[in-house]
Every structure is written in C-alpha cells, then in structure tokens.
Amino acid sequence: MARYALLSVSDKRGLVEFATGLVKRHGFTLLSTGGTARLLSDQGLPVTEVSRHTGFPEIMEGRVKTLHPKIHGGLLCRRDKADHLAAAQSNGIDLIDLVVVNLYPFEETVAKPGVEFEEAIENIDIGGPSMLRSAAKNHESVTVVCDPADYTPVLDAMAVEQTDPARLAGLRRKLALKVFQRTSAYDAAISRYLEAEAAGPDLEALSGFPATLSFSWKKAQALRYGENPHQKAALYGTFHEHFAQLQGKELSYNNILDITSAAYLIGEFERPTVAILKHTNPCGVASADSLIAAWENAYATDRQAPFGGIIIVNQTLGADLAAAIAEIFTEVIIAPRFSDEALAILGKKKNLRLMVAKLGLGADALLEVRSVIGGVLLQDRDRTLGDTAAFKVVTKRQPTAEEWAAMMFGWRVCKHVKSNAIVYCRGERTLGVGAGQMARVDSSRIAVWKTGEAGLDLHGSVVASEALFPFPDGLLAAADAGATAAIQPGGAIRDPEVIAAADARGMAMVFTACRHFKH
C-alpha cells in the first residue's frame, strides 16, 4: 500500500531535500498543489497534483483545492477503527501519513505599509489550516509539519521507526502541539487586523484596545529561574532582536526587567548620558559633555546602590569609562556600541554581561501588559512628559533658567522611579533619589538622607515629584534640605496650602498637570 505525503507550502526552504528523503529513503508518494508541485517536478521528483488525486479541479482562483473528502478523510481516518478503514476503502480514500504545510504569509502581508484590504483578505489561508488541524488531531497516525526547522528531526525519527517507534510517536505529539500554536497565532493575527479595520480611525483613536486580546509570542529563552530561585520563568517574544549579548553569564529574569527599565529611561536624553539602575529604579543619572563626566556625576549620587546594578549609556562606551566601571561590581552594562579597548578591559570580567542595543536605545514599546487575578491589564506606555508649553508657574517667584533646566532633567528621571518618587537635581545630574515609599514625605526624607550619605549638598537644588504633593509637608522637607524650586503635577485639594508654603520659603514651583505614577 502506498504511503502518501501531502506537501503544500509558501516557505519552500529545505523542501526539495526533505521531499527527496521522503521518496528515496522512505518510499512516499508525493501529493502537492500549485507552485509546490511545480518545484518538486522541476527537481525530478515524482509528484501527483491534488486535483488529479481527488478527481476534482482547483476552482475559484485556487480558493478551493484541498477542501475535499479524499484529503481530509485520508488525514482523519483512525487506523485503529475498522469502521473508519472500511469507510475509507468504500469511498476510495487513500490514507495520508504525512502533511507538510506552512501558511500564506498573512502577518507579513498586513505589516507592509499601505497594504490593500483585498490583498490582506486573499492572504488568509483556509485550506492550509484545515489540513494542519486535521493532521494534528490524528497525530497518533499522521506526522504533521508546519515549520521547515522540523524536516531533519522527522527524517531522523523515521529512519529508526522500526526499532524505536516511540521516538516518532513522541515527535508527532510535539509537532501537533506546534500546529495548534501556529494556527492559534495565525487566527489571532487575522482577528486583530479585521478588528482594527472594522473599528475605523475614530473608534481606534478613542480606545486603541482590541475587544479580544490574544497573545502569540514564541518562547525565546528558558530562564534559570524567576525573581527568586524557587520560581520558574521563561522569556517570550523578540527581546533578542533588540539586544545582543557580547559576553557574560546568561541573562536572568531580573536582568531583563532592569534592561527594559534602563532602555526606557535612557531614551529620555540626547546629550551624553549615564544611568545607573537597581531593581528597575534609577539610583544615579547624569548628562554631560562626555560620558566619563556623566559617569562621575551619576555614580556620585549613590556609591552603594550601584553594587550589582545595571549601567546604561547612550553613546559608544570607550576605554576611559570602561576602566572606571571596572572598579565596581555590576551585573549588566548596556551601550549602543563598545570600543575595542573597552571590550578588552571589560572582557577580563567573564561574568559581566555586556549588551549592545541593536535597534537603538530608547525602546518604543506601545503597550504594557501586567497580569492580575483573572486576567491582564493593558495600557499605553507612559511616553510623554506632558505638554511642556503649558507647564504653569504657580508661585510668586519665577524659576531661574538654571532651575528650569534642572527641573526638566529631574522631571525626565522621576517618571522612571517607582512611586512615590522624589528626585533632587542640580544641573544635569541627580543628587538624591527617593523611591517606592507609602508617604511622599518619606521618599523625600530618604532622598535627603541618601544625598548626605553620598557627601553631596542639596542647597540650590530642585526637587521633582512624579505625583502631586497632597500636603505641604513633602515640599517643606525639600525646602528644609535646601531645594529652591519644585516641579510637580499639582491638582491636590490642598494646592493653595502647598503653594503658600512654597511662597513662604521663597521657592519657585511649576505645575505640569501630568502625573507619572509607576507601580
């Protein structure tokens, strides 16, 4: 009895070699359609057109060609059921033992700028997913392949099928799972596209969120553990398309979170900038005329917290900065480029992870997803500083030019600090950072204390608060520490009291009308 393999693919990589192995090593009879059949025939392989096999022509511009009982009966027939086999025989249905299908490139089509709706619709595959699903459902008897990467494992498992049948059986189950993952992602892509088209520009501008949310990220890397050693973890998606690791230990779950936070933060700055982060919080940030000068100011903010932290720069990291960084223990260094001399210096620390930002710094993810009980939360990423032209001075005294510049620097930094966030700055550098406290005044006190620990002086500094001061106490704590100006969203019931406190201390204060909570 002939063994049939049905091959119909859009991605033809490796297909000829695989089909040759099926015919010459395993005695398969090939069934195929359209361009796939022509490719195999041109390479001298015997192939039967599906239309000849079914006795029914391809119709409607190829929309209907494999949707036939002789195809799906051959795939779905259970070999262990006598009535299935009898039905196949009485209806002239030959059993199909192997299917190779990859789908019309719908995702690639709709990603093209200006793609027409009709072109997108014609790239929705119908017969392909149907064959894949039929074969995957009957994977105990049918081998189904949707990815060219699986050609070699299939041929290898078939080579030992007689002596090790469990190997092929186990592979079939894995391949079936892969099929349903692929068809699920494919359907989700179609759903997203059609929903966006149906919503129209006005509704999409109002909401921007799909009625049904589907995830279809591929597993990129198994991680050693999650936030703690007793937690399992894995990375999904395209993180490694954005960052290349040059050396060091394998990235951890926490490293990836820190790298993401660092990339978002550094994207706020254009001048040479160094940021040092710990547990996703910046503990020192500075801009200057050179990276080494920026490093000295950023590191001076807090010489304790950077131990085991993350360092990111927005220009080529050279030998002078590499030598300075090499004096402390750090987990990850991220840069758009490393000079050869810097690589030689940092290469001596074999466990130090060096990451190159392949697609540029300032990652521009549009959405943030967080798991909650029973589902997920989805939101736009906080990419704005607010309408800076509408920032309002609410005190009697206007800020000086130097205070304005320092406040804008602090405003950029504090949106990346966990709430409640307080950042003291002077010029283009941080002096003290207070993060994650339940009371804003406590964040201010911690920032003041950290500044003292670093041997820095807050007199003449400015303070940035990512959310409003609900009471005058937080502002007064900043004034007592030496701050002469403050920038905050405003909008509290007690704003008049806070403004009065600032006026009483001779401070300048700016309201942004834009909050930057970071939970």
N, C-alpha and C positions, 0 to 999 in steps of 0.2 A: 504493500500500500504506500502510495506517495506521501511524503511529508511536505506540507505546504508552508511557505513563509511569505507573508504579505508585507511588502516594503513600499511605503509612500511617504516621502519626506520633502521638506523645504530646505533643511540644512543637510547638504549632501557630503559633508566632511566624513571621510573614512568609510563611506557606504560601499564603494566598489570592493575594497579589501574585505569588508565584513561579508558582503554577499558572495564573494569568491570562496571564502571559508565555508559558508553555509552549503554551497553547491559541491565543492570539491572534497571537503573533509566530512560533511555530514549528510550529503545526498538529498538536500532540499530541492523542491521545485519552487521557483520564484513566481509570485504574482505581484503585479505592480500597476501603476497608473501614470499617465502623462509623462512629464519630464523625467521622473524617476525611472520609468520603463525604458525611455529612450537612452538615458545614461547607461543603464546596465546592458542594454542591447549593443550600444556602440562599443562597449568594452568586451564584447564577445561572450557575454553571459546569456544562457537561455532564460527567457522570461516570457510569461504569459500575461497579456493585458487582462485586467479585471473584467472589462466588458465582455471579453471572449469567454472568460471563466463563468460568468454569471449568465451569459446569453442575453444581456440587456445593455444597450448602448449608454455611454455617458450622455446626459442631456442637460439642458438649461445652462449652457456655458460651463459645464463641469460641476455645477452645484450638486448634482445627483450622479454619483458614480459608484460609491461603495456602500450606499444605504440599500442593501439587498439581503434577503434571507440566506442566500448562499454564502454571503460573507459573515453575517452575524450569527447564523446557525452554525457555521464552521467554527466560530470563536466560542460560542456559549454552550455548545453541546458538552454535557458532562460525560466523560469517558467511563465513569463507574455506574452509569444508569442505563439499563438495557433499553428502556423506552425512549431515551434520548438518542441512542445509537440507531434504533430502529427508525425513528422519525427522520434522522439524517439520511439513512440509506434509502428510504421510500421516497424522499424528496430530492434525491440526487445531490445531497450536500456533502462535499468533501471537508474533512476536518482540517483546520488551520492550526498549526502547532506553534507558530511564532509570528509576531507582528512587530514591525518597526515603523513608527510614525512620530514625526515631530510636526508641530502645528504651524499654520500660517502665521507669519510674524506680525500679529496684531499690535503687540506692545510697541515694536519698533515703528510700525506704520503711524500710529497716533502720536508718537513722540516727534515726528517730523513737523517742522514749522509749516503752518498753513495747509495741513492735510485736509482734503475734502471729505465731507461726511460719507459720501457714496464709496470712496476708496476705503475708508475705515470699515464700513459695513461689509464690503466684499472680502475683507481680510479676516472676517470672523469664520473660523473653521467649524464645520458641522460634522462632516464625515470622520475627520481625524479624531476628535474627542470621543465620538461614538465607538470607533474601533478600539481606541485605547481603553475605554471603560469596559467594553465587553470582554476584551482580553484580560484586563486586570481582575475583573470579577471572577473569571475562570482560571486564575493563575495557578491552580493546582495542576492544570494540564497545559496551559499556554504560557509561553515566555513572551513578555511584552517589553519593548524598549522604546523609550521616548527621549533618550539622551545619547549622542554618539560616544560619550565617555564610557558607556557600558558595553560597547561592542566587544572589547577584548575579554572582560570578565565572562561574558556569555559564551564566547567560543571556548575559553579555558574550561568552564564548567561542563559544557557539552562534551569536551574531549575525555572527561572522566565519568560521564554519566553512567556507564555500565558498572564501573567499580565503586563509584561514590555518588549514588543518586541523590543523597541528602544535600549535597552541595548545590546542585541545580535547583532543587526544591526550595532551599533556603534563599537562593538568589531570586527566584521567581517572586517570592513573597516581598522581598525588598523592592524589586522593580515595580510590583503592583502598587506598593505604597507611594513610590516616586511618581507614578502615573497620576494617582488621585491628588497628590500635592500639586503637580503641574496643572492638571485641569482645573483645580480649585483656584489657583493663582490666575489662570487664563480667564476664567469666568469673572473673577473679581476685577480684572483689568477692563473687561468689556463693560461690566456694570458701572464702574467708575466713569468711564468715558461717556456712556449713554446718559448717565445721571447728570453729568456736567452739561451735556448738550441740551438735555430736556430742561434744566434749570434756567438756562439763559443767563445773559450777563447781569441783569438786575438782581435776580434772586441769588445768584452766586456771589455777587458783591456783598449782599446783606449777610449771608450765612457762611459760605465757604466750606461747609462741612457736609459730608455725604449722609444720606438718610440711613444707609447701612455701611458700617465700617468693616473692611476686610483687610487682613494682614497676609502678605505672601513673601516675606523676607526669607532668603536662603541662609542656612547656617554657615557662617563664615569661619568660626573657630570655637572649638571646645575649650573652656577656660578651666584652670586648675581648681578654682572654687569661686564663690561669690564674694560678697562683702566680708564674710568670715569663713574660716576653713570648713565649717560644717555645712555650708550652703553650696549647692551645685549651681553651675552657671554656664552660659554659652553666649557667644556673640552672633548676631544675625545682621544681615544687610551688607552695605558697601563701605564700611569703615575703612577697610584696607585699600580702597580706591582713593581715599583722601590722604592717608598717611602710610609711609613706607618706613619700616624699622630697619635701621642700619646695623645695630648691634644690641647686645644686652639680653637679659632674661625675657622670657615670654611675658607678654602683657597680661596684667591681672584685671579683674573686673573693676577694681577701684582705679587702676591706672587709666582705663578707658573713660571712666566718668571724669577724672581730672583733666585728661587731654581735651575732652569735649568742652569743659568749662573754660579751659585755658584758651582754646581756639576762639570761642565766642568773645572772651574778654579782649584779646589782642586785636580783634577786628575793629575795636573802637578807636584805634590810634593809627596815625600815619607817620609821625616822626619816629626816629629810632626809639624803641620801647622794649623794656624788660618787665615781665610779670612773673611773680613767684606765687604759687598756689599750694594750699594744703587742705585736703578734704574738700575740694572744689571751691574753697574760699580764697580770694587773693589776700596774701599777707604782706605784700610789698609790690608796688607798681611805680614805674618812673619812665618818663621820656626825657631825652637829652639830645645833644648834637651828635653823640656817638653811643654805641651800645655799651661800651665799658663804663662810660659816665652814668648811663641809665642804670646799669647793674649796681654800681656803687650806691646810688640813692635808693634803689628798690631793696637791696639787701640790708641797708642801714635801718629800714623801717622795723625790721624784726629779724634778729640774728639767731633766734631759737626755732621758730616755727618752720623755716625752710628745711630743717633736717628731715630727710626722707620725703621732700616735696617735689613739685613739678616746676620747671623753669621753661618759659616760652619767650622767644624773641621774634621780632618781625623783619629782621634783616639777616644777611649772611653772618653766621657766628664765626668769628675769627679766633686766632691764636691767643690774643690778649684776654678775651673773655673766657675762652676755654680754660686757660691757666687759672683764672680767678675762681671759676666754678669748681674746678677740680679739687680745690682745697676743702670743699664741704661734701657731705654725703647727700646725694639727691637721687631720686628714683628715675626721673624722665627729663630729658631735655628735648625741646621741640623748636625747630627753626625751618625757614624756607630752604636754607642751604647751610652746609658746614664747609669751611675751608679745609684743604688737605692737612694743614698744620693743626687745625682744631681737632680733626679726626685722629691724628696721631697722638695728641695729648689725651683726649678723652677715651681713646681706644685702650689705654692702659687699665681702665676700669671696666673689666669684661662684663660685669653685671649691669652696668649703667645702660639704660635704654635710650638710644638716640633715634628720634623720629623726624623724618622730613615731611613737611606739608606739601604733598604733591600737587594739589589743586589750589594752592594759595591759602593764606591764613584768613581768619575771619569767616569761618564756616557759616553758610547761609541757610540752614535748615528752616523750613517754613512752619513746621508744626512740631509740637511737643506732645508726647504721649506718656501718661502715667497710669499705672494700674491702681484700681480702687476695688473695694468689695463689690463683687457682682459685675465688674466691667472695667472700662478705662475712661480717663478724662483726656480730652483733646483740646489743644489751644494753639493759637498763633504764638510763635516765639516773640519775645519782647525785643524787638529790633530798633525801637525808636528812643530818642532822648526826650521826645516831646516837641512841641512847637517852640523852638528856642527863640523865635522872633516875638513870641507872645509871653515870654518869661517876664514877670512883673516884680519890680522893686516895691516892697510894701512898707519899708521903714523910712524914717525921715532922712537918714543918710544914704546916699548913693554909694554903691561899691566902687572902689578904685579899679583901674584897669588890671592891676596885678591880682586883686581879689576876684574879679570876674574870671580871669584866666584860670586861677586855682580852683574856683568853684566849678567851672566846666570840666576840668580834669577830674575833680572828685565826683562829680555827677556821673561821669562815664564809668568810674570804678565802682561806685556804690550800687549800681543796678546789677552787678555781678556778685554782690556779697549777700549771704543768707540773712533774711530778716530776723530780728530788727537789725538794720545796718547803719553804722555810723563810720564815716571816713574823714579823717583830718588830713589836710593837704597844705602844702606851700609850693607855689610854682607848679612844676610838672612832676610832682612826686608825692607819694603818700608819707604821712608821718605816724599815723596810728589808725588801726582798723579794729572796730568792734563788731562782732557778728553773732547772730543767732540767739540773742537774749530775749526773754519774755517781756522785759520792760526796756523801752528805748533809752531811758536814763542809764540803765546798767550797761548797755552797749557803749554808751558814751564814756562811762567810767572805765570800762575795760580798755577802750582805745587810748584813753589818757594814761592809764597805768602802763600799757604796752609801750607807749611813747617814752615814758620815764625809764622803763627797763632798757630801752634802746639808747638812752642818753641823749634824746632829742628834745627840742624846745618847741612848745606849741604857741608861743607868743607871736602874734601876727599871722596865725594860720587861719584857714577857713574850714568849716565843717559842712559835710554833705550828708543828708539823711534821705534814704530812699522812700520813706513814707512820712506822713505829717508828724509834727510834734503835738501830741494830744494835750500836753500840759507845758507850762513854761520850764519845768524842772530840767528837761533834757537840754534845752537851749542855754539855761543858766549854768549848767555843768560845763558846757562848751565854752561859755564866756569866762567862767572861773579858770578854765585851763589855759586861756589866752587867745581863743578864737575871736576874730574881729568881724567875720562875715559868715553867713549861713545860707545854704540853698536847700529847699525842701518843697514838697508838693503843695502844702497848705490845704485848707479845706476842713480844718478842725472846728468844732463848736467854740473852742476857746482860742481861736486865732487872734482875736483882739488882745487877749492877755499875753499871748506869745509875742505878738508884735510890740506891745508895750514894754515887755521885758527886754526885747532887743533894743528898743529906743533908749530905755533906761541905762543900758550898758554901752550905748554909742555904737552898736553893731549895725551893719547893713544886712538885709535879709531879702532873698529872692524867692518868690513862689513860682513853681513850674507848672502847676495844675496837671502834673503827670506823675503817677505813682509807679514804683518798681519793686513791688513785693517779690521775694524769691523764697519759696518754701522748700 
